């Protein structure tokens, strides 16, 4: 995996337009992976998009390049109002963070039950995403069950730019972990229960065009 030497997004700063574009790429990327799984002849289930994307997101995104995504549900006791994201601003950031958490967690658990490898949750969600946590505007929480391992909890009351950058880094890392064939031990591209072997190339390498640097100076993206 090769990332730019100079990251587009780093703990010391990021442009709003890059944040919006990357959120778009993360959500649309998860949708693309799930649509591909639904069509994959080696995977039994055909409801990945329905359960991991359609049922999880209540968001409208307009990125800086004229692309958009519309995944809306009716507000309820558990589903917050529609999150609106555009280069002009982001409403309800904690809610979209929660929805991304929920999508990745559900996807990983579903893959554990449907594929040959059974370590998608442990490697992509527990070891990466759940080092942070989030409370949405309805009071729902996601993150590590062991609160001593949660480095930071997002909530509707405020933002922390450095932690937001860490979250973006973790999202890309989790998607890479889900798709990339790590020898013969993990990842969709190496899973014997999955027919296609181009999940990483389509929905990571060719999809993400921004690079994120985390607090330790590691970079991920393209």
TASULDA-V970713 format. One record per backbone hydrogen bond with DSSP energy under -0.5 kcal/mol. NH is the residue of the N-H (numbers start at 1). CO is the residue of the C=O. E is the energy in kcal/mol with one decimal. If there is no record, write none. Layout:
NH;CO;E / NH;CO;E
This chain:
7;5;-0.7 / 8;211;-1.2 / 9;211;-2.2 / 10;13;-2.0 / 13;10;-2.1 / 19;15;-2.0 / 20;16;-2.5 / 21;17;-2.4 / 22;18;-2.4 / 23;19;-2.4 / 24;20;-2.3 / 25;21;-2.2 / 26;22;-2.6 / 27;23;-2.3 / 28;24;-2.9 / 29;25;-1.9 / 30;26;-2.2 / 31;27;-2.1 / 32;28;-2.4 / 33;29;-2.5 / 34;30;-2.2 / 35;31;-2.6 / 36;32;-2.2 / 37;33;-2.3 / 38;34;-2.2 / 39;35;-1.2 / 40;36;-0.8 / 40;37;-0.7 / 43;40;-1.3 / 51;47;-2.4 / 52;48;-3.0 / 53;49;-1.6 / 54;49;-2.7 / 55;50;-1.5 / 56;53;-1.1 / 57;53;-2.3 / 59;71;-2.5 / 60;83;-2.8 / 61;69;-2.5 / 62;85;-2.5 / 63;67;-2.4 / 66;63;-1.0 / 69;61;-1.9 / 71;59;-3.0 / 71;69;-0.5 / 76;79;-2.1 / 80;78;-0.6 / 83;58;-2.8 / 85;60;-2.7 / 85;83;-0.5 / 86;89;-2.1 / 89;86;-2.0 / 91;84;-2.1 / 96;92;-1.4 / 97;93;-2.2 / 98;94;-2.3 / 99;95;-2.2 / 100;96;-2.1 / 101;97;-2.5 / 102;98;-2.8 / 103;99;-2.3 / 104;100;-2.5 / 105;101;-2.7 / 106;102;-2.5 / 107;103;-2.6 / 108;104;-2.6 / 109;105;-2.2 / 110;106;-2.3 / 111;107;-2.3 / 112;108;-2.1 / 113;109;-1.3 / 114;110;-1.0 / 115;111;-2.3 / 123;119;-2.3 / 124;120;-2.5 / 125;120;-0.8 / 125;121;-1.3 / 126;121;-2.9 / 127;122;-1.4 / 129;124;-1.2 / 130;125;-3.1 / 131;128;-1.1 / 132;129;-1.8 / 133;152;-2.6 / 134;142;-2.5 / 135;154;-2.4 / 136;140;-2.5 / 139;136;-1.9 / 142;134;-2.1 / 144;130;-0.9 / 147;145;-1.0 / 149;146;-2.4 / 150;147;-0.9 / 151;131;-4.1 / 151;149;-0.7 / 152;131;-0.6 / 154;133;-3.0 / 154;152;-0.5 / 155;158;-0.6 / 158;155;-1.1 / 164;160;-2.5 / 165;161;-2.4 / 166;162;-1.8 / 167;163;-2.3 / 168;164;-2.2 / 169;165;-2.5 / 170;166;-2.6 / 171;167;-2.4 / 172;168;-2.0 / 173;169;-2.4 / 174;170;-2.8 / 175;171;-2.3 / 176;172;-2.4 / 177;173;-2.3 / 178;174;-2.3 / 179;175;-2.0 / 180;176;-3.0 / 182;180;-1.0 / 182;186;-2.0 / 183;181;-1.2 / 185;182;-2.2 / 186;182;-0.6 / 188;178;-2.6 / 189;179;-2.3 / 190;187;-1.4 / 191;187;-0.6 / 191;188;-0.9 / 194;191;-1.9 / 202;198;-2.1 / 203;199;-2.6 / 204;200;-1.5 / 205;200;-2.4 / 206;201;-2.3 / 208;204;-1.9 / 212;220;-3.1 / 213;9;-2.8 / 214;218;-2.5 / 217;214;-1.9 / 220;212;-2.2 / 222;210;-1.2
